[in-house]
């Protein structure tokens, strides 16, 4: 278990296996647990009422990365089936990837279609570096044509890629949905802006969060992710901090990017920052996130925002009140 994470029982019935829209509600009508980081007090509401908890001058920081269908299925030259899960982009024609079905060797060619293949350059555990036969936009076109979204065992149905996108997603690159932003609708974003909440966008392409049922050690510090914070976004964030307003990060990805930027003075870099209990947050005053499974590393990050006993109590309350977990589930505002 990662230090600072929590162990609790999560009933299988609380795993959200379908998007809200397929459960008969709008994306912004999921439930929201509001948790005070000062007192541990909880309120229970719906996400469309988020504006009631933010003030004029506060800054909401969203991740605009777009989800790609990161599972590719192919065959090696000797005919064996190979499943590839893209993990992170190295450059325009190379990706680090998890080869989850079939052993591959250096120099081996994996054929995905008549139009796309890849050479294994560096076979490693758990990730291998693949050199694709296409690059840039042409490679993304093939990935979108051939790939499937990453999904885990609690999601039985293969939902369309559109269900794995936020409404404001733009630049492709995330292999898993930056799910904390999924509950936002344009209507809610306009409502927040009308109240005077400033909304800025950064970009962090998310990597794989799990490697094959924990067969491999996957500490957050080994998970490098690329981020870009536009200059104007950083100006807005800095101005809010100087004015005493709050900066609310939408998702753990945004927290990592913001805290790395303030530590390194780099607005376009890679981050492998591990935020844990006792870490002194310098930018993010609050976070909007989903509900995380027992012992997940994300819980260690949340314990940097709020006392662990408050977080444990709130999570037990969420279980009791039958909140739904994971990327299609309910939301948690810690402020």
N, C-alpha and C positions, 0 to 999 in steps of 0.2 A: 504494500500500500504506500502511496506517496504521502509524505509528511503533510499533515493538515487536511487530508481528505477524510471523509466520514463513511462509516458503515451503518446502513439501515436497511430495513426490508422494504423493497418496492414490489407490490403485487403486480403480477403480469397484466392484470386488467387496466392498470394505469399507464401502460405503454401506448402512446398514441400511434396507432398503426395506419391511420388515414389522415389526409389533409383536412383541415376544418371545413373547407368547401364541400368535401365529400361526406362530411358529417352533418351538412345542412345549415352551416353558419358561415358568415363572412370571416375573412382572415383576421380582421381587427376585433372580432367578437369573442375571441378566446378569453379565458379568465386571466386575471392578473393578481398576484400576491404582492402587496406593497409592504416592504420591510424596512423599518427604521434602523439605520446602522448605529444610532446613538442609544436607543432604548430596547431594541429588539421587538417593538410593538408591530403587529401585523394588521393590515386591512385587506379585505377581499373585494375585488372590483372586476371590471372588464377592461380590456386593453384600450377600447375606444375612448375611455375616460382618462387617458394618460395626461392630457393637458391640465387636468385638475391638480396634478402633483408637481408641475413644473412652473417656473416663474419667468416673467419677462426678463430678458437678458441672459437666461441660461442658454447653454450651447449643447445641442444634441449631435453626437458624432456617429455617422452611419458608415458602414462598409459597402461600397458600391460594386464590389467584385461579383462577377456573374458565374454561376455554377456551370461546369461542363460535365458531359456524360463520361465519367473517368474510367469506366470498366470497358476494356477492349478484349475481345475473344479472337484467338487466332490459332495457328498451327506452326510447329517447328518444321524444318525442312525434312525431318524423318517422319512427319505425320502425327506427332503427338499433340494433343490439345494443350493450349496455353491460355491462361487467363491473366491479364495484366490490369493492375489498378494503378493508374497514374497517381503519383504522390506530390511531385513539385517540378515545375519547369526549370531546367538548367539554362537553356538558351533557345533560340528559335526552332531548332530541330532535335533537341535532346531533352529527355525527361528522366528523372529518377522515378522508378516504379516498383511496385510490389508484384512479383510474379507469384501468384497464389495457386497456380495449378501447372505442374510440369517443371522439371528441372532444366535450367538453361545454362549454357556455357559461353565463355568468351568467344566472340566471333560468330555465334549462332544467329541465324536469321529467323525472325518470326514474321509470318505472313498473315495479315489481317484481312486483306481483300486484294483484288487485282490492282488497286490503286495505292495500297499502303502496306509497307513492311517496316521492320526495324531490326537493326543489328545490336546484339548485346555487347556493349563495350566493357562494362565493369559489372560482372555478376557478384553480388554481395548479399549479406544477410543483415537486415531484411530487404533492403532496396538494391535494385540493379539499375545501372544507367543504360538507357536505350537511345540509339541514334536512328531517328526516323528517316524514311525516304522522302518525306516532304517537310517543309518548314513554314513558319509564319502563318499567314491566313490560310494557306492551302492545307497545312496540317490541321488547323482547327476545323476547317470544313470537313475533313475526313473523320476527325474525332466526333463531331456532331452527327455525322451520317451513320457511323458504326457503333458508337458507344452507348452505354447504359449508365444511368445515375448510380452512384454508390448507395447501397442500402444495407441495413443491418438486420439481424434475425427477427427483430420485433416488427418489421414491416414485411408482411407476407406478399402484398400485391406490388407489381412493378409499375408504380405511378409514372406518368409522363414527366419529362424534364421540367415543363412549365411549373409544376407544383413545387419544384426545388429552387425557385427563383424568388427574390424579393421584387417588389414592384419597381424599385429604382435601380436594379442591377444593370450595369453597363459593360464593363471590360471583362471578357471571359478569362477564367484562370483558376477559380476555386474548384477543387476536386470534391469538396463537400460544401453544402449550402452554408453561408454565413447566417445561421438560422435565427439569431436574435432579432434580425430585422424583418423576418417574414411576416410578422403580425401587422406591420405598418401598411395602411392604405393611403392613397393619395389624399383622400378626404381628411384623414387624421393628420397628415403632414401639413396640409393647408390650414387646418384648425390650430395647430401648434404655431405656425408662422404668424397667423392672425393675432395670437396672444402675445407675440413678441419673442418667442423662443427662436433662437438662431439655429439653423440646420446646416451642417457642413458634411461633406463626404470625403472619406479617405478610401484607400484601396489596399486591402491585404488579401492575397490569394491563399485560401486555407488549404492545408495539407491533410493527409489522412490522420484521423484521430485514433484509429485502432488498427493494429496489425494482426489479423488472423487470430482472433480470440486470445490475445495476450500470449501467443507463443514466443513473441519477441519483446524484450524490454523496450518500452517506448516512453521514456521520461520526457517531459515537455522540453527540457533543455536540448534534446537531440532533434527536435522538430523545428527546422529552419523554415521560416515563411517570409516572403518578399512583401514589402509594403511601400506605398507612396502616399505622402501627405502633401497636398497642394499648399503652396506658400500662403494663399489667401485663407485657407482653412486654419493654418497655424496662427495667422494673425488674429482671426476671430477667437480662437481658443485662448491665446495669450491675453487678449483684451478682456475676456470674461474672467480669467483668473485675477487680473489686476483690479478689476472692478468688484471683486468679491462675489461674482455669480458662479453658478455651478456648471461643471462640465460633466455631462452624462454620456458615458460610452455605451454604444449599442453592441454588446457582445464582447466576449473575451478576446477576440482577435483585435478589436479596436483598442482595448486596454493595453495589450502587448505592444501595439504600434506606437501609441501615445507615450507610454513610459520608456520605450526604447529611444524614441526621438528626443525626449528631454534629457536622457542620460548620455546620448552620443552626439547630440546636436546634428543629427542626420535625418533629413526628411524623406529620403529615398534609399532604403537599405534592406538588409535581411535582419530578422530577429529570431533569436532562440531564447528570449528572456523567460525565465521561470519565476512567476510571481507567487509568493507563498505567504503564510501567516507571518506577520512581523515585517514584511516588506513595506516600506514607506512610499505610498502612492503620491506622486508629485503632480499629476495632471488630472486624472479621473477622480471626480468626487462621488460619482454614483455609477451604477451599471444597470442596464436592461439586459436580461438574459433569460434563457429557458431554464427548465429544471433538469438538473444533472444527476446521472445515475450514481449509486453508491460507489465510493472509493475513486471516483473520477478526479483527474488532476484539476479540472475546472473548479472543484470545490475548494481546493487549496488556494486558488486565486481569490475566490469569494471571501475566504477567511482573512484576506488582506484588507477587505472593505469593512468587515463586521466581525465581532467576536464569534468564535466557533460555537459557543453554547447558544448564542442567539440564532445562528444559522441552523444548527441541529434542531432546535425547538421549532423553528419555522418550517423546516422540511417535514418533520413529523406531523405538524399541523396540516401541511399540504397533502400528505398521504391520507390523513384522516378525512379531509374535505374532498378527496378524490380528484385532485388536480391531475392533469395529464402531462406526461413526461416526453422528452425528446423533441426533435425538430418540428413535428406537427402538433406539439402540445401547447400547454399554457405558459404564461410568462411570469417573470419575477423582476420587480423593480426594487433595487436596494439603494436607498438615498438617505 
